[in-house]
Amino acid sequence: MDWSNQLGENSALTIFLTSRSHNYQAMYQKAGIIGNRFYLAANYLQIGCSGIGAYYDDEVAAFLELGSEDMVLYGICVGN
């Protein structure tokens, strides 16, 4: 059972944060801050939220139709 796939399939909203920047440290920090804001908002609304840091990069990039310079930083599933 791939639990991360079920999170994305069953959530009301699945968000992937992406970037073209080569400043990886800054982009991952910003993605973490954005993810934490989703956690806070979802907790306040009592709708649930889960971050996904492990996923199939190539498959997600193909699904999102990203270019070769784009990278997926973080996935966030919101809602039940």
N, C-alpha and C positions, 0 to 999 in steps of 0.2 A: 504494500500500500504506500503510495507516494502522498504523504500528508500535505505537502506544499501545493500539489495540484488541486487537492480538494479545497484548500483555503481559497484559491483563486476561482474555482468553479462555483463555490457556494457563497461567495461574498457579494454584497450589493454593488461594490465598486472595487476594482483592482487597478492600482496605479503603479507604473514603472517610472522611476526617475532616471533620466538619461543625460549625458553630457558629451560635448565635443572637445572639452578642455583637456589639456595635457597636464594640468596641475591636479594630479590625482588626490593629494592630501586635502586640498581646499574643497574639491568637489565632493569627496566622501564626507567631510565634515558638514558641508551644507546639506547634503542628502540626509544625514543623521538629524540635523536640526529640523528640517522639513518633516521627516518621519515622526519625530517627537511631537511636533505640533499636531499632526494627525492623531497620534495617540491621545493627546490631551483633549482635543475636540471630541473624538469618538467616546472617550471615557465620560466627558461631561454630558454628551447626548445619550449615553448608555446604549450605544449601538455596536460596540466591539471593534477592535482593530488588531491586526497582526502584521508585523514586518517580516519579509522574506529576504534573507541575505544569501540564500543558496538556491540557485535555479539553473536551468540550462541556458547559458548565455547565448549561444548560437541560435537556439530555437526562439528565444524571446526577441532577439534582434531581428530575426526573419519575420516573426509575427508583427512586430512594430514597423517593419520595413525601414530599418536604420541603415545608414551608410557605413562604410568601412571605418570612418573616423569616430563614429558614435560608440559610446559604451553604456551599458546598463549598470547603474549604481546600486539600485535598491528597489524592491517591490513592496507594496503596501496593500493589504486587503482591508477594506472597511465595510462594516455592516454585516448583518446576518443573512 
